Amino acid sequence: MLPTVLAENKQVDLSLESSVADYDVGISNAAMSPDGKTVLLIGNEGYVHLISAKNAGDRSLDVELNSAREHDFNDVSWHPRSEAALIAGDFGTAMRYEKVDHSVTIVNGTGAILGRDMSSVEWRSAGDYAYFGGKDGSIWRFSEGTGFMNLGNDADSEITGISCHMNYDLCVVSTISSGLGVIGQAHNISWISGTRTDTWVDVDCPDVSLNECVAFGSGLRMISILLNTVDHTKSDVGSMVEYRTLEGDFVSCSRGYSDTSIIHLAPFGTVKYEPLNDVAKVQISSEQMADWDSVIAGRQISYVWENSFNSGFVITSNGNIISYEPYQIEIENTMLTTAILIAVSVSVPGVILGLIYMNSPFLQRKYNQLMKKRKR
């Protein structure tokens, strides 16, 4: 139960870009398109909105969308080709956004899930099927041709997250109290033993090079899901890690830049997890956020996306967009600073040349010969 060392120093600088509206829009979630160009926002009472991923503060680039729905939207997932996205919502709501004409329409076969609150949705890597998860623990496969079909072997608690591996048609599922599951290529789900005792808030498969995903649980707990790509029923979990030095608790996660996961904390904060190195680092601490803006610090993170390493945006449930970039130490340009930089630039090459001379018998002989000639 020993955690990986966390970086406690200031990692990023924060800036308030703008808000998507002049009122609390109630954003519940969002997703950046696989091509990295746009972010689709969803929220309460059928709210859908499209913004630029790279210029998120520019409201002139927004696209107003109309879902014609009043039920709350809970999750969104882009198709791997970035041409469409699926939206999951309450009372059996399942919508499809089309990039070509910005339409938001009902998908085929929603009668099968009518009345059920859908909490999660995710396309699998092949783009042929998507999976919907319900607050009642039910899990459904979906395609436009066949509509919805229940997988069976449902959970008995809310589905909090679904994430699919990008190299294999395997997906992992997290639940409130039914443990962690793995969906195989033939759409059958297997629950991993020993994982029912934790409250899992989300799951992610960020690294394409690893046969692993990661689950985040209440109590600042995290565990790796070890995928068996031949027989998904034999998938297992690694050792539990608990980050007791952090403030608050894990509430959800977003996909970060370069095969990383960004864990959302409450109160307001983020942690970046690198699966390949098994390292977790504090990105935005709750203390830094409270010092920067105490009002926004009291709000909930809805989504985080990055355009480069440690550089991206956070959007809150109210619609505030905060940009962050790597923290840079500013050096005051004074005469003393200039003198120090000149001294360093002169002394460092001298030290290097001195070391080369001290370790070279050939140069020492040449120097002695030169000195003897001068004495003559």
Salt bridges, closest charged atoms under 4 A:
ASP13 OD1 - LYS10 NZ 3.18
ASP35 OD2 - LYS99 NZ 3.51
ASP62 OD2 - HIS49 NE2 2.92
ASP62 OD2 - ARG59 NE 2.64
GLU64 OE1 - HIS49 ND1 3.58
ASP90 OD1 - LYS135 NZ 3.38
GLU98 OE2 - ARG96 NE 2.73
ASP128 OD1 - ARG124 NE 2.90
ASP136 OD2 - ARG116 NH1 2.58
GLU144 OE1 - ARG96 NH1 3.57
ASP156 OD2 - ARG196 NH2 3.43
ASP198 OD1 - ARG221 NE 2.51
ASP204 OD1 - ARG255 NH2 2.59
GLU242 OE1 - ARG221 NH1 3.31
GLU242 OE2 - ARG244 NE 3.50
GLU306 OE1 - LYS272 NZ 2.88
